[in-house]
């Protein structure tokens, strides 16, 4: 998900809750970062989720 926190946008994985280290001034900057760094948006149970590259491969899910 991309949340606005304290005037900045934060990109957080909807599966593992890990966030990108970078914060963004603009929502679309976060979207570009997500796309350029291998994050994916997927629809699950009618809701859109942002998923980090590690969760896409199941690496973090296996570690939990």
mmJSON file of the N, C-alpha and C atoms, coordinates in Angstrom:
{"data_MODEL":{"atom_site":{
"group_PDB":["ATOM","ATOM","ATOM","ATOM","ATOM","ATOM","ATOM","ATOM","ATOM","ATOM","ATOM","ATOM","ATOM","ATOM","ATOM","ATOM","ATOM","ATOM","ATOM","ATOM","ATOM","ATOM","ATOM","ATOM","ATOM","ATOM","ATOM","ATOM","ATOM","ATOM","ATOM","ATOM","ATOM","ATOM","ATOM","ATOM","ATOM","ATOM","ATOM","ATOM","ATOM","ATOM","ATOM","ATOM","ATOM","ATOM","ATOM","ATOM","ATOM","ATOM","ATOM","ATOM","ATOM","ATOM","ATOM","ATOM","ATOM","ATOM","ATOM","ATOM","ATOM","ATOM","ATOM","ATOM","ATOM","ATOM","ATOM","ATOM","ATOM","ATOM","ATOM","ATOM","ATOM","ATOM","ATOM","ATOM","ATOM","ATOM","ATOM","ATOM","ATOM","ATOM","ATOM","ATOM","ATOM","ATOM","ATOM","ATOM","ATOM","ATOM","ATOM","ATOM","ATOM","ATOM","ATOM","ATOM","ATOM","ATOM","ATOM","ATOM","ATOM","ATOM","ATOM","ATOM","ATOM","ATOM","ATOM","ATOM","ATOM","ATOM","ATOM","ATOM","ATOM","ATOM","ATOM","ATOM","ATOM","ATOM","ATOM","ATOM","ATOM","ATOM","ATOM","ATOM","ATOM","ATOM","ATOM","ATOM","ATOM","ATOM","ATOM","ATOM","ATOM","ATOM","ATOM","ATOM","ATOM","ATOM","ATOM","ATOM","ATOM","ATOM","ATOM","ATOM","ATOM","ATOM","ATOM","ATOM","ATOM","ATOM","ATOM","ATOM","ATOM","ATOM","ATOM","ATOM","ATOM","ATOM","ATOM","ATOM","ATOM","ATOM","ATOM","ATOM","ATOM","ATOM","ATOM","ATOM","ATOM","ATOM","ATOM","ATOM","ATOM","ATOM","ATOM","ATOM","ATOM","ATOM","ATOM","ATOM","ATOM","ATOM","ATOM","ATOM","ATOM","ATOM","ATOM","ATOM","ATOM","ATOM","ATOM","ATOM"],
"id":[1,2,3,4,5,6,7,8,9,10,11,12,13,14,15,16,17,18,19,20,21,22,23,24,25,26,27,28,29,30,31,32,33,34,35,36,37,38,39,40,41,42,43,44,45,46,47,48,49,50,51,52,53,54,55,56,57,58,59,60,61,62,63,64,65,66,67,68,69,70,71,72,73,74,75,76,77,78,79,80,81,82,83,84,85,86,87,88,89,90,91,92,93,94,95,96,97,98,99,100,101,102,103,104,105,106,107,108,109,110,111,112,113,114,115,116,117,118,119,120,121,122,123,124,125,126,127,128,129,130,131,132,133,134,135,136,137,138,139,140,141,142,143,144,145,146,147,148,149,150,151,152,153,154,155,156,157,158,159,160,161,162,163,164,165,166,167,168,169,170,171,172,173,174,175,176,177,178,179,180,181,182,183,184,185,186,187,188,189,190,191,192],
"type_symbol":["N","C","C","N","C","C","N","C","C","N","C","C","N","C","C","N","C","C","N","C","C","N","C","C","N","C","C","N","C","C","N","C","C","N","C","C","N","C","C","N","C","C","N","C","C","N","C","C","N","C","C","N","C","C","N","C","C","N","C","C","N","C","C","N","C","C","N","C","C","N","C","C","N","C","C","N","C","C","N","C","C","N","C","C","N","C","C","N","C","C","N","C","C","N","C","C","N","C","C","N","C","C","N","C","C","N","C","C","N","C","C","N","C","C","N","C","C","N","C","C","N","C","C","N","C","C","N","C","C","N","C","C","N","C","C","N","C","C","N","C","C","N","C","C","N","C","C","N","C","C","N","C","C","N","C","C","N","C","C","N","C","C","N","C","C","N","C","C","N","C","C","N","C","C","N","C","C","N","C","C","N","C","C","N","C","C","N","C","C","N","C","C"],
"label_atom_id":["N","CA","C","N","CA","C","N","CA","C","N","CA","C","N","CA","C","N","CA","C","N","CA","C","N","CA","C","N","CA","C","N","CA","C","N","CA","C","N","CA","C","N","CA","C","N","CA","C","N","CA","C","N","CA","C","N","CA","C","N","CA","C","N","CA","C","N","CA","C","N","CA","C","N","CA","C","N","CA","C","N","CA","C","N","CA","C","N","CA","C","N","CA","C","N","CA","C","N","CA","C","N","CA","C","N","CA","C","N","CA","C","N","CA","C","N","CA","C","N","CA","C","N","CA","C","N","CA","C","N","CA","C","N","CA","C","N","CA","C","N","CA","C","N","CA","C","N","CA","C","N","CA","C","N","CA","C","N","CA","C","N","CA","C","N","CA","C","N","CA","C","N","CA","C","N","CA","C","N","CA","C","N","CA","C","N","CA","C","N","CA","C","N","CA","C","N","CA","C","N","CA","C","N","CA","C","N","CA","C","N","CA","C","N","CA","C","N","CA","C","N","CA","C"],
"label_alt_id":[null,null,null,null,null,null,null,null,null,null,null,null,null,null,null,null,null,null,null,null,null,null,null,null,null,null,null,null,null,null,null,null,null,null,null,null,null,null,null,null,null,null,null,null,null,null,null,null,null,null,null,null,null,null,null,null,null,null,null,null,null,null,null,null,null,null,null,null,null,null,null,null,null,null,null,null,null,null,null,null,null,null,null,null,null,null,null,null,null,null,null,null,null,null,null,null,null,null,null,null,null,null,null,null,null,null,null,null,null,null,null,null,null,null,null,null,null,null,null,null,null,null,null,null,null,null,null,null,null,null,null,null,null,null,null,null,null,null,null,null,null,null,null,null,null,null,null,null,null,null,null,null,null,null,null,null,null,null,null,null,null,null,null,null,null,null,null,null,null,null,null,null,null,null,null,null,null,null,null,null,null,null,null,null,null,null,null,null,null,null,null,null],
"label_comp_id":["UNK","UNK","UNK","UNK","UNK","UNK","UNK","UNK","UNK","UNK","UNK","UNK","UNK","UNK","UNK","UNK","UNK","UNK","UNK","UNK","UNK","UNK","UNK","UNK","UNK","UNK","UNK","UNK","UNK","UNK","UNK","UNK","UNK","UNK","UNK","UNK","UNK","UNK","UNK","UNK","UNK","UNK","UNK","UNK","UNK","UNK","UNK","UNK","UNK","UNK","UNK","UNK","UNK","UNK","UNK","UNK","UNK","UNK","UNK","UNK","UNK","UNK","UNK","UNK","UNK","UNK","UNK","UNK","UNK","UNK","UNK","UNK","UNK","UNK","UNK","UNK","UNK","UNK","UNK","UNK","UNK","UNK","UNK","UNK","UNK","UNK","UNK","UNK","UNK","UNK","UNK","UNK","UNK","UNK","UNK","UNK","UNK","UNK","UNK","UNK","UNK","UNK","UNK","UNK","UNK","UNK","UNK","UNK","UNK","UNK","UNK","UNK","UNK","UNK","UNK","UNK","UNK","UNK","UNK","UNK","UNK","UNK","UNK","UNK","UNK","UNK","UNK","UNK","UNK","UNK","UNK","UNK","UNK","UNK","UNK","UNK","UNK","UNK","UNK","UNK","UNK","UNK","UNK","UNK","UNK","UNK","UNK","UNK","UNK","UNK","UNK","UNK","UNK","UNK","UNK","UNK","UNK","UNK","UNK","UNK","UNK","UNK","UNK","UNK","UNK","UNK","UNK","UNK","UNK","UNK","UNK","UNK","UNK","UNK","UNK","UNK","UNK","UNK","UNK","UNK","UNK","UNK","UNK","UNK","UNK","UNK","UNK","UNK","UNK","UNK","UNK","UNK"],
"label_asym_id":["A","A","A","A","A","A","A","A","A","A","A","A","A","A","A","A","A","A","A","A","A","A","A","A","A","A","A","A","A","A","A","A","A","A","A","A","A","A","A","A","A","A","A","A","A","A","A","A","A","A","A","A","A","A","A","A","A","A","A","A","A","A","A","A","A","A","A","A","A","A","A","A","A","A","A","A","A","A","A","A","A","A","A","A","A","A","A","A","A","A","A","A","A","A","A","A","A","A","A","A","A","A","A","A","A","A","A","A","A","A","A","A","A","A","A","A","A","A","A","A","A","A","A","A","A","A","A","A","A","A","A","A","A","A","A","A","A","A","A","A","A","A","A","A","A","A","A","A","A","A","A","A","A","A","A","A","A","A","A","A","A","A","A","A","A","A","A","A","A","A","A","A","A","A","A","A","A","A","A","A","A","A","A","A","A","A","A","A","A","A","A","A"],
"label_entity_id":["1","1","1","1","1","1","1","1","1","1","1","1","1","1","1","1","1","1","1","1","1","1","1","1","1","1","1","1","1","1","1","1","1","1","1","1","1","1","1","1","1","1","1","1","1","1","1","1","1","1","1","1","1","1","1","1","1","1","1","1","1","1","1","1","1","1","1","1","1","1","1","1","1","1","1","1","1","1","1","1","1","1","1","1","1","1","1","1","1","1","1","1","1","1","1","1","1","1","1","1","1","1","1","1","1","1","1","1","1","1","1","1","1","1","1","1","1","1","1","1","1","1","1","1","1","1","1","1","1","1","1","1","1","1","1","1","1","1","1","1","1","1","1","1","1","1","1","1","1","1","1","1","1","1","1","1","1","1","1","1","1","1","1","1","1","1","1","1","1","1","1","1","1","1","1","1","1","1","1","1","1","1","1","1","1","1","1","1","1","1","1","1"],
"label_seq_id":[1,1,1,2,2,2,3,3,3,4,4,4,5,5,5,6,6,6,7,7,7,8,8,8,9,9,9,10,10,10,11,11,11,12,12,12,13,13,13,14,14,14,15,15,15,16,16,16,17,17,17,18,18,18,19,19,19,20,20,20,21,21,21,22,22,22,23,23,23,24,24,24,25,25,25,26,26,26,27,27,27,28,28,28,29,29,29,30,30,30,31,31,31,32,32,32,33,33,33,34,34,34,35,35,35,36,36,36,37,37,37,38,38,38,39,39,39,40,40,40,41,41,41,42,42,42,43,43,43,44,44,44,45,45,45,46,46,46,47,47,47,48,48,48,49,49,49,50,50,50,51,51,51,52,52,52,53,53,53,54,54,54,55,55,55,56,56,56,57,57,57,58,58,58,59,59,59,60,60,60,61,61,61,62,62,62,63,63,63,64,64,64],
"pdbx_PDB_ins_code":[null,null,null,null,null,null,null,null,null,null,null,null,null,null,null,null,null,null,null,null,null,null,null,null,null,null,null,null,null,null,null,null,null,null,null,null,null,null,null,null,null,null,null,null,null,null,null,null,null,null,null,null,null,null,null,null,null,null,null,null,null,null,null,null,null,null,null,null,null,null,null,null,null,null,null,null,null,null,null,null,null,null,null,null,null,null,null,null,null,null,null,null,null,null,null,null,null,null,null,null,null,null,null,null,null,null,null,null,null,null,null,null,null,null,null,null,null,null,null,null,null,null,null,null,null,null,null,null,null,null,null,null,null,null,null,null,null,null,null,null,null,null,null,null,null,null,null,null,null,null,null,null,null,null,null,null,null,null,null,null,null,null,null,null,null,null,null,null,null,null,null,null,null,null,null,null,null,null,null,null,null,null,null,null,null,null,null,null,null,null,null,null],
"Cartn_x":[0.836,0.0,0.888,0.343,1.029,0.213,0.814,0.141,0.801,-0.003,0.549,0.694,1.947,2.256,3.083,2.557,3.291,3.716,2.88,3.186,4.045,4.484,5.281,4.534,4.846,4.237,5.194,4.65,5.435,4.867,5.76,5.386,5.627,4.572,4.644,4.029,4.713,4.204,2.969,1.911,0.669,0.745,1.805,1.94,2.83,4.038,4.988,5.095,4.484,4.488,5.844,6.814,8.101,7.911,8.579,8.454,9.718,9.56,10.721,11.439,12.749,13.536,13.288,12.935,12.751,11.329,11.187,9.876,9.748,8.526,8.278,7.429,7.751,6.981,5.676,5.654,4.516,4.06,2.757,2.195,2.758,2.833,3.272,4.752,5.543,6.94,7.008,6.127,6.067,5.632,4.687,4.232,5.376,6.121,7.258,8.333,8.627,9.606,9.158,7.899,7.338,7.538,7.178,7.295,8.764,9.629,11.041,11.84,11.314,12.052,11.416,10.585,10.078,8.878,8.297,7.07,5.925,4.904,3.733,2.457,1.484,0.134,-0.693,-1.385,-2.221,-3.555,-4.585,-5.915,-6.187,-6.55,-6.817,-8.085,-9.05,-10.348,-10.978,-10.828,-11.449,-10.691,-9.546,-8.743,-7.377,-6.868,-5.534,-4.493,-3.415,-2.308,-1.007,-0.092,1.263,2.144,2.906,3.682,5.146,6.034,7.472,8.015,9.178,9.759,10.004,10.394,10.666,9.405,8.303,7.047,6.496,6.788,6.377,7.024,8.249,8.977,8.716,7.981,7.655,8.771,9.822,10.963,10.62,9.953,9.626,8.519,7.576,6.464,6.961,7.99,8.533,9.283,9.845,10.628,9.757,8.509,7.626,7.048],
"Cartn_y":[-1.166,0.0,1.238,2.298,3.577,4.442,4.775,5.574,6.943,7.941,9.266,9.388,9.602,9.697,10.953,11.882,13.098,13.899,13.937,14.718,14.007,12.776,11.977,10.689,10.111,8.846,7.701,6.614,5.43,4.234,3.442,2.223,1.046,0.271,-0.853,-2.083,-3.218,-4.474,-4.909,-5.259,-5.68,-7.107,-7.83,-9.201,-9.248,-8.681,-8.789,-7.518,-6.439,-5.134,-4.449,-4.945,-4.274,-3.091,-2.005,-0.821,-0.527,0.217,0.723,1.702,1.742,2.617,4.092,4.367,5.732,6.215,7.489,8.146,9.096,9.403,10.142,11.379,12.461,13.703,13.621,12.788,12.722,11.263,11.041,9.702,9.018,9.756,9.16,8.81,9.475,9.078,7.695,7.433,6.113,5.049,5.383,4.447,4.128,5.14,4.92,4.057,4.341,3.546,2.088,1.878,0.528,-0.21,0.414,-0.199,-0.448,0.523,0.424,-0.55,-0.933,-1.788,-3.156,-3.576,-4.947,-5.224,-4.185,-4.386,-4.623,-5.338,-5.607,-5.214,-4.79,-4.582,-5.77,-6.387,-7.53,-7.414,-7.898,-7.847,-9.176,-9.089,-10.283,-10.047,-10.918,-10.786,-9.421,-8.921,-7.655,-6.418,-6.586,-5.466,-5.467,-4.279,-4.164,-4.22,-4.964,-5.08,-4.733,-4.111,-3.884,-4.942,-5.66,-6.791,-6.604,-6.695,-6.532,-7.735,-7.577,-8.673,-9.948,-9.829,-11.016,-11.821,-11.136,-11.856,-12.465,-11.844,-12.428,-13.783,-13.93,-15.187,-16.115,-15.653,-16.484,-16.578,-15.771,-15.883,-15.486,-14.357,-13.912,-14.758,-15.176,-15.97,-17.295,-17.875,-19.146,-18.968,-17.771,-17.519,-17.263,-16.965,-16.629,-17.883],
"Cartn_z":[0.0,0.0,0.0,-0.477,-0.402,0.543,1.676,2.706,2.816,3.122,3.408,4.916,5.335,6.764,6.974,7.745,8.055,6.834,5.815,4.621,3.589,3.879,2.943,2.632,1.492,1.094,1.38,1.91,2.238,1.476,0.911,0.196,1.123,1.391,2.33,1.673,1.81,1.267,2.066,1.351,2.003,2.544,2.217,2.711,3.955,3.863,4.98,5.816,5.372,6.064,6.079,5.295,5.154,4.202,4.499,3.672,2.892,1.822,1.087,2.012,1.946,2.815,2.504,1.287,0.814,1.09,1.436,1.545,0.369,-0.026,-1.259,-0.994,-1.703,-1.597,-2.363,-3.404,-4.305,-4.457,-4.488,-4.648,-5.892,-6.996,-8.26,-8.24,-7.407,-7.226,-6.581,-5.642,-5.001,-6.005,-6.865,-7.896,-8.856,-9.281,-10.184,-9.511,-8.245,-7.506,-7.46,-7.163,-7.07,-8.397,-9.471,-10.795,-11.165,-10.894,-11.281,-10.429,-9.272,-8.338,-8.114,-9.045,-9.026,-8.148,-7.552,-6.787,-7.767,-7.331,-8.172,-7.44,-8.215,-7.696,-8.147,-7.208,-7.557,-6.851,-7.512,-6.929,-6.236,-4.953,-4.163,-3.357,-3.512,-2.825,-3.069,-4.297,-4.672,-4.227,-3.573,-3.071,-3.75,-4.08,-4.646,-3.542,-3.794,-2.848,-3.556,-2.832,-3.316,-2.671,-3.513,-3.032,-3.411,-2.404,-2.629,-3.407,-4.034,-4.823,-4.013,-2.749,-1.941,-1.661,-1.41,-1.166,-2.458,-3.587,-4.855,-5.059,-4.572,-4.698,-3.524,-2.513,-1.361,-0.34,-0.466,0.437,1.866,2.047,3.411,4.005,3.172,3.683,4.251,3.644,4.126,5.436,5.652,6.848,8.077,7.884,9.015,9.648],
"occupancy":[1.0,1.0,1.0,1.0,1.0,1.0,1.0,1.0,1.0,1.0,1.0,1.0,1.0,1.0,1.0,1.0,1.0,1.0,1.0,1.0,1.0,1.0,1.0,1.0,1.0,1.0,1.0,1.0,1.0,1.0,1.0,1.0,1.0,1.0,1.0,1.0,1.0,1.0,1.0,1.0,1.0,1.0,1.0,1.0,1.0,1.0,1.0,1.0,1.0,1.0,1.0,1.0,1.0,1.0,1.0,1.0,1.0,1.0,1.0,1.0,1.0,1.0,1.0,1.0,1.0,1.0,1.0,1.0,1.0,1.0,1.0,1.0,1.0,1.0,1.0,1.0,1.0,1.0,1.0,1.0,1.0,1.0,1.0,1.0,1.0,1.0,1.0,1.0,1.0,1.0,1.0,1.0,1.0,1.0,1.0,1.0,1.0,1.0,1.0,1.0,1.0,1.0,1.0,1.0,1.0,1.0,1.0,1.0,1.0,1.0,1.0,1.0,1.0,1.0,1.0,1.0,1.0,1.0,1.0,1.0,1.0,1.0,1.0,1.0,1.0,1.0,1.0,1.0,1.0,1.0,1.0,1.0,1.0,1.0,1.0,1.0,1.0,1.0,1.0,1.0,1.0,1.0,1.0,1.0,1.0,1.0,1.0,1.0,1.0,1.0,1.0,1.0,1.0,1.0,1.0,1.0,1.0,1.0,1.0,1.0,1.0,1.0,1.0,1.0,1.0,1.0,1.0,1.0,1.0,1.0,1.0,1.0,1.0,1.0,1.0,1.0,1.0,1.0,1.0,1.0,1.0,1.0,1.0,1.0,1.0,1.0,1.0,1.0,1.0,1.0,1.0,1.0],
"B_iso_or_equiv":[0.0,0.0,0.0,0.0,0.0,0.0,0.0,0.0,0.0,0.0,0.0,0.0,0.0,0.0,0.0,0.0,0.0,0.0,0.0,0.0,0.0,0.0,0.0,0.0,0.0,0.0,0.0,0.0,0.0,0.0,0.0,0.0,0.0,0.0,0.0,0.0,0.0,0.0,0.0,0.0,0.0,0.0,0.0,0.0,0.0,0.0,0.0,0.0,0.0,0.0,0.0,0.0,0.0,0.0,0.0,0.0,0.0,0.0,0.0,0.0,0.0,0.0,0.0,0.0,0.0,0.0,0.0,0.0,0.0,0.0,0.0,0.0,0.0,0.0,0.0,0.0,0.0,0.0,0.0,0.0,0.0,0.0,0.0,0.0,0.0,0.0,0.0,0.0,0.0,0.0,0.0,0.0,0.0,0.0,0.0,0.0,0.0,0.0,0.0,0.0,0.0,0.0,0.0,0.0,0.0,0.0,0.0,0.0,0.0,0.0,0.0,0.0,0.0,0.0,0.0,0.0,0.0,0.0,0.0,0.0,0.0,0.0,0.0,0.0,0.0,0.0,0.0,0.0,0.0,0.0,0.0,0.0,0.0,0.0,0.0,0.0,0.0,0.0,0.0,0.0,0.0,0.0,0.0,0.0,0.0,0.0,0.0,0.0,0.0,0.0,0.0,0.0,0.0,0.0,0.0,0.0,0.0,0.0,0.0,0.0,0.0,0.0,0.0,0.0,0.0,0.0,0.0,0.0,0.0,0.0,0.0,0.0,0.0,0.0,0.0,0.0,0.0,0.0,0.0,0.0,0.0,0.0,0.0,0.0,0.0,0.0,0.0,0.0,0.0,0.0,0.0,0.0],
"pdbx_formal_charge":[null,null,null,null,null,null,null,null,null,null,null,null,null,null,null,null,null,null,null,null,null,null,null,null,null,null,null,null,null,null,null,null,null,null,null,null,null,null,null,null,null,null,null,null,null,null,null,null,null,null,null,null,null,null,null,null,null,null,null,null,null,null,null,null,null,null,null,null,null,null,null,null,null,null,null,null,null,null,null,null,null,null,null,null,null,null,null,null,null,null,null,null,null,null,null,null,null,null,null,null,null,null,null,null,null,null,null,null,null,null,null,null,null,null,null,null,null,null,null,null,null,null,null,null,null,null,null,null,null,null,null,null,null,null,null,null,null,null,null,null,null,null,null,null,null,null,null,null,null,null,null,null,null,null,null,null,null,null,null,null,null,null,null,null,null,null,null,null,null,null,null,null,null,null,null,null,null,null,null,null,null,null,null,null,null,null,null,null,null,null,null,null],
"auth_seq_id":[1,1,1,2,2,2,3,3,3,4,4,4,5,5,5,6,6,6,7,7,7,8,8,8,9,9,9,10,10,10,11,11,11,12,12,12,13,13,13,14,14,14,15,15,15,16,16,16,17,17,17,18,18,18,19,19,19,20,20,20,21,21,21,22,22,22,23,23,23,24,24,24,25,25,25,26,26,26,27,27,27,28,28,28,29,29,29,30,30,30,31,31,31,32,32,32,33,33,33,34,34,34,35,35,35,36,36,36,37,37,37,38,38,38,39,39,39,40,40,40,41,41,41,42,42,42,43,43,43,44,44,44,45,45,45,46,46,46,47,47,47,48,48,48,49,49,49,50,50,50,51,51,51,52,52,52,53,53,53,54,54,54,55,55,55,56,56,56,57,57,57,58,58,58,59,59,59,60,60,60,61,61,61,62,62,62,63,63,63,64,64,64],
"auth_comp_id":["UNK","UNK","UNK","UNK","UNK","UNK","UNK","UNK","UNK","UNK","UNK","UNK","UNK","UNK","UNK","UNK","UNK","UNK","UNK","UNK","UNK","UNK","UNK","UNK","UNK","UNK","UNK","UNK","UNK","UNK","UNK","UNK","UNK","UNK","UNK","UNK","UNK","UNK","UNK","UNK","UNK","UNK","UNK","UNK","UNK","UNK","UNK","UNK","UNK","UNK","UNK","UNK","UNK","UNK","UNK","UNK","UNK","UNK","UNK","UNK","UNK","UNK","UNK","UNK","UNK","UNK","UNK","UNK","UNK","UNK","UNK","UNK","UNK","UNK","UNK","UNK","UNK","UNK","UNK","UNK","UNK","UNK","UNK","UNK","UNK","UNK","UNK","UNK","UNK","UNK","UNK","UNK","UNK","UNK","UNK","UNK","UNK","UNK","UNK","UNK","UNK","UNK","UNK","UNK","UNK","UNK","UNK","UNK","UNK","UNK","UNK","UNK","UNK","UNK","UNK","UNK","UNK","UNK","UNK","UNK","UNK","UNK","UNK","UNK","UNK","UNK","UNK","UNK","UNK","UNK","UNK","UNK","UNK","UNK","UNK","UNK","UNK","UNK","UNK","UNK","UNK","UNK","UNK","UNK","UNK","UNK","UNK","UNK","UNK","UNK","UNK","UNK","UNK","UNK","UNK","UNK","UNK","UNK","UNK","UNK","UNK","UNK","UNK","UNK","UNK","UNK","UNK","UNK","UNK","UNK","UNK","UNK","UNK","UNK","UNK","UNK","UNK","UNK","UNK","UNK","UNK","UNK","UNK","UNK","UNK","UNK","UNK","UNK","UNK","UNK","UNK","UNK"],
"auth_asym_id":["A","A","A","A","A","A","A","A","A","A","A","A","A","A","A","A","A","A","A","A","A","A","A","A","A","A","A","A","A","A","A","A","A","A","A","A","A","A","A","A","A","A","A","A","A","A","A","A","A","A","A","A","A","A","A","A","A","A","A","A","A","A","A","A","A","A","A","A","A","A","A","A","A","A","A","A","A","A","A","A","A","A","A","A","A","A","A","A","A","A","A","A","A","A","A","A","A","A","A","A","A","A","A","A","A","A","A","A","A","A","A","A","A","A","A","A","A","A","A","A","A","A","A","A","A","A","A","A","A","A","A","A","A","A","A","A","A","A","A","A","A","A","A","A","A","A","A","A","A","A","A","A","A","A","A","A","A","A","A","A","A","A","A","A","A","A","A","A","A","A","A","A","A","A","A","A","A","A","A","A","A","A","A","A","A","A","A","A","A","A","A","A"],
"auth_atom_id":["N","CA","C","N","CA","C","N","CA","C","N","CA","C","N","CA","C","N","CA","C","N","CA","C","N","CA","C","N","CA","C","N","CA","C","N","CA","C","N","CA","C","N","CA","C","N","CA","C","N","CA","C","N","CA","C","N","CA","C","N","CA","C","N","CA","C","N","CA","C","N","CA","C","N","CA","C","N","CA","C","N","CA","C","N","CA","C","N","CA","C","N","CA","C","N","CA","C","N","CA","C","N","CA","C","N","CA","C","N","CA","C","N","CA","C","N","CA","C","N","CA","C","N","CA","C","N","CA","C","N","CA","C","N","CA","C","N","CA","C","N","CA","C","N","CA","C","N","CA","C","N","CA","C","N","CA","C","N","CA","C","N","CA","C","N","CA","C","N","CA","C","N","CA","C","N","CA","C","N","CA","C","N","CA","C","N","CA","C","N","CA","C","N","CA","C","N","CA","C","N","CA","C","N","CA","C","N","CA","C","N","CA","C","N","CA","C","N","CA","C","N","CA","C"],
"pdbx_PDB_model_num":[1,1,1,1,1,1,1,1,1,1,1,1,1,1,1,1,1,1,1,1,1,1,1,1,1,1,1,1,1,1,1,1,1,1,1,1,1,1,1,1,1,1,1,1,1,1,1,1,1,1,1,1,1,1,1,1,1,1,1,1,1,1,1,1,1,1,1,1,1,1,1,1,1,1,1,1,1,1,1,1,1,1,1,1,1,1,1,1,1,1,1,1,1,1,1,1,1,1,1,1,1,1,1,1,1,1,1,1,1,1,1,1,1,1,1,1,1,1,1,1,1,1,1,1,1,1,1,1,1,1,1,1,1,1,1,1,1,1,1,1,1,1,1,1,1,1,1,1,1,1,1,1,1,1,1,1,1,1,1,1,1,1,1,1,1,1,1,1,1,1,1,1,1,1,1,1,1,1,1,1,1,1,1,1,1,1,1,1,1,1,1,1]
}}}
